[in-house]
Amino acid sequence: MSQLEPILAPVVEAAGFKLVRLRLMGGKKKTLQIMAEREDGTMNVEDCATLSRALSEFLEQDDPIEGEYELEVSSPGIDRPLTRLADFARWSGHEAKIELAAPLDGRKRMRAMLLGLDGSDVVVDAAGKRLTLPFRAIAEAKLVLSDKLIQEDLKARKQ
């Protein structure tokens, strides 16, 4: 977790959004990448512009980042990253690419079907094998684009 997250998450929430992911990348010219969504999981271009303005005002005032940087605000997209424990429950039944912090049975990367949670552990089916992964052991995870995911997204947009 970035040191910026506790500073910027309240700004994102005050603007009416949930922070999905925050990344500060780059060398000489940095990019602050903010991925957010509304409570219902949507995020359109106007929402990105609204959040960008709110963040820009805060960043200009408080200046928590040293040097020059570019602000980039986006939606998580259909093949979204899974960053919170609740994401693994919400997207149960969908396939994800998971990268572990340390190898498990000699593997750091896997594609697995999300089966939900067991306390603060993520339960998956990887190649027919049921695995329980501690949430803190997951370095990165994102949904795999599939027909089922696209259908669910289209259905949600119509509502």
Secondary structure, DSSP 8 states (H G I E B T S, - for coil): --TTHHHHHHHHHHTT-EEEEEEEE-SSSEEEEEEEE-TTS---HHHHHHHHHHHHHHHHHH--S-S-EEEEEE---TT-B--SHHHHHHTTTSEEEEEEEEEETTEEEEEEEEEEEETTEEEEEETTEEEEEEGGGEEEEEE---HHHHHHHHHHHH-
